[in-house]
Amino acid sequence: MFKKNKALKKSLLALTFIVTGCNSILPAPTKYEPPVNSTNISKIRLMGNPLYPSIDQKDSTGKFVGGFIVEHNRFLNLGFGTTVDIGLPKIQRNDYSGKYFETVIKADTETLVDYWKPNCRVSLKFMPKKDSVYEVRYSDTDKTGYCVLYIRAVVLDKTNSIYVEEIIK
């Protein structure tokens, strides 16, 4: 009987923890909400599986707010997300056959892009300019041996009438 009571106590403790404690230990992941009805915007394309990236931007109090670009479950995410294409210009030599996610972000607001992959987490901050387009690429296979994010502005080469990458200064 003692063993049954011990098992019952453990079960009740686990159930209590799940019901009350997981909210503080495993809070529900937030989802990034793009600005609506704003003229002060930039656009961004996040290359790769849409399940992994998140976008946070500083609010008026100086705190980063935002979240993952696709909805996440607190415990397990089985889906991989789908491509979301809002018609941003594409760089001629880049491959867009894989998944990517395009959205709008507030311009002139410090922005943090995070890429959470099971074996790596990497972040970068930048200040998007009004009416600009950006492309973010993740790599864990480049020569550095580390996972990295690359961000480039997508600009029109007027001489050749094609879109090209430009390093952000």
Secondary structure, 3 states (H helix, E strand, C coil): CHHHHHHHHHHHHHHHHHHHHHHHHCCCCCECCCCCCCCCEEEEEEECCCCCEEEEEECCCCCEEEEECCCCCCCCCCCCCCCECCCCCCCCCCCCCCCEEEEEEECCCCEEEEEEECCEEEEEEECCCCCCEEEEEEECCCCCCCCEEEEEEEEEECCCCEEEEEECC
